[in-house]
Amino acid sequence: MKRSLAERQNTANVYLLDRRTSPWQEIEIHRHPIYGNQLWIDGDLQISEADFAYNSALIAPLLTLARCENIAILGGGDGGVLNHLLNTWDHLRKPLQRVTLIDIDDTVIELCRKWMTLQCGEAFDDARAEIVVGDAFAWIGAARNLDAVIYDLTMDPVREGISRREFIQEILASIHQALRPGGILSLQACGEQEPGSRILLAEIRTELESRFRNVQLQTVIVPSYGERWNFFAAQKSG
C-alpha cells in the first residue's frame, strides 16, 4: 500500500481540492505546498505531482528490451506511469503499438485528468493508449503475448479467504502466462518502513524466482512518501 508517513509531512498548508466517493473507494485530491497536487485513496497517499521518481522506477526495466511495443499497466489510474512511458518512448524514438491501462475506478481517472495534469499530461487521450475501466486481475488472466507488464496495484489480497502469499502466487502466475518469452515484469512492492516489509519482499522474491529469471530489486526515494520505495523487475525465460 502506498502511503506517506503522517508524522513526516508538513500538513499545515495542505488543503483539499476535491473529494468523491465512488462505488469502490473514497478519492481525494489535496494541494501540498512542496509536492504539488496529491491523490489520496481511503486516507492513503498514492502519488504526488512531484513523484516522477516513482514513474521512472516502474518503466526503467522495460528499456532493457530491444522490442517493447505491447505493454499493459495494471492499475495506475493517476496516469503518471502511462504519461512517463509515452514521453520516454517518444524521446528515444522507440516503436510502440499499444499501452493498455486497466483500472477499476473511472472516478480516479476523471479526477486525475482534472487535477493531476503534471502527472498524467494528455496521456489518457493518446492514440496509442487504451484505457480499460475494469478488473485488472481478470484482464491480465485473459491476456497473452505482451512485451511487458507494469504492476501498479496493491500487494495485499483483494478478496477474502486468500492469504497474501496465495494472492502473490496467483497474480504472478497470471502475469507470467500473459507475457511473451523474454517479456518483462515491473512491479511496485512496498516502502522500507512499512511493517513487515522484509517478509513481504522475501515472499515476492521467492515467487518471482520460481517463475522468472533476472530478478532485480530497486530501491528509490519517492519525495512525498517520506521513505524509500521498493520495486522489482523480472524477465520471463525464452
N, C-alpha and C positions, 0 to 999 in steps of 0.2 A: 504494500500500500504506500502510495506517495504522500508524504506528509511533512510539514515543516515543524520544527521543534518550537512550540509556542514561546518558551522562555527565551529563545534566541532572536525572536522577531520583535522589532520595534513597531508596535501597533498603534502608537499614539496618533499618527496621521494617516492611518488606513481607514478607508471608508467604502461603504457598499455602493456599487453602481447599479446592480440588477440582481434579482432573485427570482427563480422559477422552481416550481415543484412539478416534476414530470411523473409519469407512472412508475419510473424506476428509482428516482433519487431527487434530493434537493440540490440545486445548482445555484451557485452564487458567483458573481464577478466582483472582485474588490480592486480598489486602486491603492497601490503601495507607493510611497514617495521615492523609493530607491529601485524597486524591482518592476515597476510599471503595473499594468493590469494583471490580475491573477484569477485563475479558475479554481474554485473550491467545489468539491462534491461531498455532500454529507459531512461537512465540517472539516474535511481534509484538503490541504493544498495539493493540487495536481500539477500545475505549471504556472510560471510567471513569464511575462514578456521578455525578461532578461535572461531566461534559462536556455539560451541557444546551445549550451554545452550538452544538455540532455539530448537534444535532437541530433547533434553531431555524433554523440556516442552510439546512438542506435543505427545510424546509416553508415558509419565508418567501415564495419566489416563487409558491407556489400561492395565496397570499392575494390576488394581483392579479386572479384570475379571479372574475367575478361568479357563475359557476356552476362548482363543482368538487365533484362528488358521486361520481365513479367513479375511483378512484386505485389505482395499482399501486406497490408498493415492491419493487424488485429487490435482494435481499439483506436486510440489516437484521435478522438473526436475534436480535440482542440485545433487540429490541422497543422501543428508545428512540425512534426516529423515529415508529413506529406510535403509541406512547403519547402522544407530544407532539402529534401531528396530531389524534388523537381528542380530547384535552383542549382544544386550541385551537379546534377546530370547535364543541365544546360551549360553551365560554366565549363565542364570538362568535355562537352560535346559527345556525351555517351548516348547511344540509341536507347530509346525507351518506348515500349509499346503500350503498356498499361500498368497503372498502380491502382489496386483496389483497396479502399479503406472501408472496413466494416466496423460500425459502432452501433450499439443497441439504442442509443438515445439521440434522436434528432434535435431535441432541445439544447443539448450541449453544442451541437454543430451550429445551430441558429444563434446562440448567444456568443459563441466564439467568432462567428462571421461578423458580428456587430462590434464586439468589444476587444477581441484579441487579434487585431489585424497585424500587429508586429510579429505574431507567431504564424498565423495562417496565410497572410497575404491574400492572393487571389487563387490559392491552390485548389479550393473546392470547385472552382469553375474551369480549371484547366482541362483541355480536351483529352489529355492522357489519363486523367483521374476518374475512376468510377467509384461513386460513393454509395455504399450499401448500408441502409439502416436495418439492422437485424442482429441476429445471434452470431457472433464471430466464431464461436466454437462449432456450431453447426455448419457454418460456411466452410471453415478450413477442413472439416471432416469430409466434405464432398469435393474439395479442390485437388487438382493434380498438375504436375509438371511446372510448378512455379520455380523461378530462378532464386527467389529469396522471400523469406517471411520475417516481418518485424513484429515482435510480440510486445505490445504496449498496454498490457492488461494486468490485473492482479495475479499474484501467485497463490492467493487463498482460494479454497473451493467456492464455486458459485452456486452449488446446490447442496442440500442437506444429505446426510447419510454417506458421505465420502470423505476420506482423510485427505490432508494436504498432499501427502506422498502419492496417493492414488490419483489425485487431480493432476499433479505434475506429470505422472506417468501417462495419463490419458492424453493430455494436450500435446506433449512432446511426441507421442506416437502418431497423433493426427498430423502434426506438422511434418514429421519425417516422411509420412506417406504422401503428403501434398507436394513436397519438394522434388525436383528432378535430381538425378545423380549429380553430385558436385554442388548442389544448391546450398545456400547459406541461411542459417537461422541467427537472428539477432534479437536479444530479449533484455528487458529491464528486470532486475531481481528485487533488490531491497536496499535500504540505507544501512550504513555501517552501525548506526546507533539503534536500529530497530531491535527490540527484544527478540532474542532467538535468531539473529541474522546469521550467525556462524552455522547453526544447524540447518537453516534454510539453504544457504549457499552450498553446503555439503550435499544436501538432498538433490538440489538442481544439478550439481556437477556429476553426481553418481548416475543420475538418469540420462544426462547428456552423453556421458562417456559410454553408456551401454548401447547407444544408438548412433552416435555421431563421431566424427574424428575432428582433430584440430580444435579442441575445446579451449577457449580463451576467456579469462576473466579480466575485465577492465573496470577500474575504479576512478570516478570522475567527480570533481567538485561541482555541484549544481548550486548556483548562488543563493536562490531563495529558500532552498531546503535546509540550510544551516548545517549540512553534513555531506560527506562523500557518498556517492551512489554507485551501486554495483551493476554491471552489465555483462552478460555472457554472449559469446558468439561460438558457433559450431558449424561444421560442414558435413553434409551427407556424403557418404562414400560413393565412389563411382567416377 
